[in-house]
């Protein structure tokens, strides 16, 4: 990273992969937690000689560069496991020395502090903060470190599948496919890694169990309608269980029963026009089923309010995918076998265009841009009802500013820190945007 680029990054403030330290902290654990979090994520840089609250470049004072570098190297080696190999760069910015310590992403997850152990000493990066990993996140890091995905794992403690289970799934896959007449046999389920032959029996992968609704407790969808704009008074609620594709159909039907629609007559034919495009709703529910973290003890939730629909998927983005990358159309599949079967059934596609398609459908329907919120334990998508995009004649607003305005409309008590974390921007940028919106 050149000096100019580094200065630009500093001006943006701390982020998912950038943290500032005025000097080496008196408590080593503070910076060690950040090193561990970067190693467990997509990597990152710690800049010593930069004030963390203001981003002011103060430089490293009265310190031997070589001694500081050796001290950090020894500290990481003695305290972190597995081994983390930092890269050091000394930079002179306006006559002040800044030490850049870069941690590269590594597949040998999870990384943790030796003194705290794996269960308590594993840390991850969430926005511009470092947080302790949950047991579910640690388990997912272990699976990722073993070059596996959750849906391909075969739990040997689970009972073998029955012939009836196999025949029903083959029948269901065939019924969804465009070439419905083409048979689906057990050999294909094995080649698709849904089943594993063990002696004379077939053991199910987690993908098979999710697809069939067989024994994955949190493979359910909760749907609810609320009075007003808060989760206080229920008007209706349902909890659906069963096969993954049945969950999709049931959740979609629930939404269509509770959303408004109008009729358009053209050439003596009636066409129902829903207030939110049905393909957009179906795409978001499908994404929630395919990309959720099934290790997290929680259900997919579909909530209908007077002014919006929210779809919450348990678990954050997978494999260090950022919110910006997701919105740009990039995709990293948490459950690739499940996604492959949905693609074979014609329910989903693999090209990562779903989010853009949702945005385009909402724009074509005259709706505000949907909001995509990413936290350390969930991904929430909000589509607003009956709200048309309006351009102020005196101001031109960016898509990010429109999204923040829509978020504030639903969450008027939101703080600048909260906005910075949700939209992955610096606190100063969040403050500037909210000031502009107020004006």
Secondary structure, DSSP 4 states (H G I P E B T S, - for coil): --HHHHHHHHHH--BTTEEEESS--SSHHHHHHHHHHHHHTT-EEEEETB-TTT--B----S--HHHHHHHHHHHHHHHEES----EEEEEEETTEEEEEEEE---SSPPPEETTTHHHHHBEEEETTEEEEPPHHHHHHHHHHHTT--GGG-B-TTSPPPPHHHHHHHHHHHHHHSSSTTS---HHHHHHTTSEEEETTEEEEBHHHHHHHT-S-TT-EEEEEEESTTSSSSEEEEEEEES-HHHHHHHHHHHHHHHS-EEEEEETTEEEEEESS-HHHHHHHHHHHHHHS-TTSS--EEEEE-SSEEEEEEES--STT--HHHHHTT----SSHHHHHHHHHTTS--SSS-HHHHHHHHHHHTTBPPPEEEE-SSEEEEEEESS-B----SS----HHHHHHHHHHHH-TT--HHHHHHHHT--HHHHHHHHHHHH-
